[in-house]
Amino acid sequence: MKNSFFCALRRRNLWTVAYTLTFVALCCLLVHGQTPTGALAGTVTDPNGAVVAGATVVVRNEETGQEFNTQTADNGTFNVPVLNTGTYTVTGSPPPVVPRQSVNIW
């Protein structure tokens, strides 16, 4: 009888450890998803509304001065995938791309 008591206690402790580790792992996954970053995507067009392929787009953080450079695809779209929260200035070239626009990343 004494042996079965310790066996049951040991089994119960193993389940407690397993549940605790599972809970901690799930919490880590949830916390990992709470990052203070955003993304910026858009389409570059000329004054007539036609897309501009191959245009250079510069996204500049106004607080830190950090710049991200990218080029538009054949359909005029661009994407800057990871930006910290803040206010950014977006510039594009060559002309006739609108020179700058301010964007807030939340």
Secondary structure as GFF3:
##gff-version 3
##sequence-region A 1 106
A	DSSP	alpha_helix	2	32	.	.	.	ID=ss1
A	DSSP	beta_strand	37	43	.	.	.	ID=ss2
A	DSSP	beta_strand	56	61	.	.	.	ID=ss3
A	DSSP	beta_strand	67	71	.	.	.	ID=ss4
A	DSSP	beta_strand	77	84	.	.	.	ID=ss5
A	DSSP	beta_strand	86	93	.	.	.	ID=ss6
A	DSSP	beta_strand	100	105	.	.	.	ID=ss7
###
